[in-house]
Amino acid sequence: MKIKKFNTYRLVKGEDLNHHGTLFAGRSAEWFVESGFIAASSSLNPKNLICLKIHGMHFTKPVNPGEVICFEAKHVYVGRSSIITYIKVFSEKQPEYVLVDGFITFVHVDENTNPCPHNITLEIENEYDFSLNKKASELLKK
């Protein structure tokens, strides 16, 4: 399978803010996981996916109310039953600046929530995706 990007856009509203008046990390985490799940479920039945681990969310800049932000998610690593997605978040106005990024591991499971093979392979076509694949594989060693 070729790597495909899945974009989810969000408008940051008043109810999404923390006590500093910027995007609450908890809301960002919710959207982060949701966007990763959308990417993972594009290849597998959502009923058979569980979120195993968020491998950190690195925040680089605050997000202000009224901003439209994009959560770009894509598969960067596949194991026997796992899929690791990489998610980066950027402002619609300044897509060159990453606001948040990180990885999430999802696991393909059977009806008893036991891991089971998904039979997905990944075609890595560029150096950037290769570097993300390497980082993702190193996360499994921790």
N, C-alpha and C positions, 0 to 999 in steps of 0.2 A: 504494500500500500504506500502510495506517495504521501508525503507530509502535506496536510491541508490546514489552513488557518481558519479558525472560527471566531468571528468578532461579535461581541455583545456590547451595546452602548448603554450608558446610564447617565441620567441627569442628576447631579448632586443637589438635593433639596434640603430644606430646613430640618426635616426629621432625620436626615442622614448625618447630622453634624454632632461633634463632641463639644465639650465645654470650652474649647479654644476657638470654636466657630469654623472648624475645618472638618473634612470627612472623618467620621468615626471609624477607627480601625476594625471594629466588629462588623460594621456594615460592609466595609471593603472586603473583609474575610468572607462574608456570606456571598457576595457577588463573585469573588475570586474562585471559590469552590464551585459555585453554580456554573461559571464559564468553563472551568476544567471538566465538569461533568457533561456539559453539552458536547464538548469535543470528544470525550471518551464514549459517550452514548451514540455518537455518529457512526461508530463502527460495531457496536454491540448493543444488545437489548438492554435498556436502562434497568429493567427488573433484575438483571443479573450483574449489576455493578454496585460495588461498595467503595466508599472512600476509606483508604487505609491510613494515609498520612499526608499532612501538609508539611513539606520540607522547607519551612520558613517562608516568610513574606518579607521581602526587603523593601522598606519604604524610603524613598529618596527625597521626596518633596511633599509638602502639604497640598491637599486638594480643596479648593474653595467652593462655596455654594454658587450654583449657576453654571459650573463647568460641566461640559459633556465629556465623559471619559470612555475610553474603549478598552475592553478586556479582550486581548488577543490570545487565544489558546490553541495549542497544537500538540499532537503526540510527538514525543522526542525519544521515547524508549519503549520497547515492548519486551516482556519476558514471557514465560510459559503461560501465566495467568494474569500478569500485571500489565498495566499501561501507565506510563508516567507522562503527564502533560506539563508543558511549560506555559506559564501565563505571564504576560507582561501587560501593564496598564499604562496608558498614555492619554494625554489631553487631546481632544479633537483639534484644538487650536495649535498645539505644539507636539506633533507626533514624534519628533526626534528626541524628546526627553522622556525617559522611562520614569514613571512615578512609583510604581510598585512592580516587583517581579518575584517569581518563585516557581516551585515545582509541586505537583500533587501526584501521589500514587493511588491509582484505582485498581481494584482486583475484580476479575471476572469470577463469579461464583455460581454454584448450582442452587437448586431449590432449598437445600439445607445449609446454605451459606458456606459451603466448602469450596476452596479455590478449585477451578477447573480450567483446562486449556482453552484459549480463545482462537488459536491458530492464525493469529495476525502476524504478518511480517512488515517491516518498515523499510522503505527505500529512502535513503538519505542522499540528497542530491547536491548539497552545497556545504561549504566549510563551516558556515555559521551553525547550521543544523547538526553537523558532525560534532562541533564543540559542545552543543547542548546535549547531544546524545551521550557524550563522554561524561559530562557533569552529572547527568541523570544516573548513569550506571555506577558512578562513584557514590551516589547517595545510598544505594542499596548495600554498600559495604559498611555503613555507619550503624 
